[in-house]
């Protein structure tokens, strides 16, 4: 990190600061939102809770989180495709049919590759990349077996509990045969 400058979301934080319109409430990205909130707090006398170091650390955390998820998905994908050649062949056939060999695949092709989308979703499900779900809250009293949860109870589900049966086998909740439903747009 040369002279306290860090690259975040493809921009240098210091340069980003110069381009911000602080008179507009909206923000384009995390860095801009952080910097606007810091300025608002500083105007109210709070000069410590939103520091440049915190912003740099948060950008680094976000970068590592994205990198790890991508790396794990790719690793699981390679293992899955090596162990399921029929899936690999069907995936290759779909890409040849929709994309061909004369150009690279782009995000605009996503809607034309429902099988590829299904395979990626299944790889991420099997990899269980995020073992705990995001926090939720009960909206009304809930009875689960012998446990009673009042309304407004915080709940964080352990995702792996719904992925595996009692013998530790992965549930086949999703069939790649139904991939045509995976169209985005």
Beta strands, then each sheet from edge to edge (+ up, - down):
strand 1: 7-8
strand 2: 11-12
strand 3: 136-137
strand 4: 142-144
strand 5: 147-149
strand 6: 154-155
sheet 1: 1+ 2-
sheet 2: 3+ 6-
sheet 3: 4+ 5-
end
